[in-house]
Amino acid sequence: MALVGDHNAIHRDLDAARVRFPDARDIIVPGGLVQTRISALFGTEFPGDGTLGLTFSPERLRRPLYPGDELVVTLEVARLIRGGIVEMQIGIADPQGNRVSEATAKVVPPDAAYRAWWEANIGG
């Protein structure tokens, strides 16, 4: 998994994955890849383009994830902090609603000047 720099054999070899997780149906997706995809939501969906990520504190995944697994990610504003920082609570579940993990993140949403630039140059 060159993308996240995790060369653990369970991420590339089914036999290794099954030694660690006997019921594994495939190789194990690196947790860092899941975190990266969730972090991407901040800059593309909510709060949106121009968002700066400050922290991302994930809980350990409760079970292995496999290539092709679908996840439902919920983002909730937990609190507003001085300086425009927003603390987000992140829920990660499978499509049946079973919790897979949780995380907390702090982000700085784009300001009015950036949003105006974005609308004039990209979004409008």
ABEGO torsion letter per residue (X at the ends): XAAAGBABAAAABAAAAAAABAABABBBBBAAAAAAAAAAAAAAAOAEBGBBBABBBBBBBABBBBBGBBBBBBBBBABBBBGGBBBBBBBBBBAAGBBABBBBBBBBBBBAAAAAAAAAAAAX
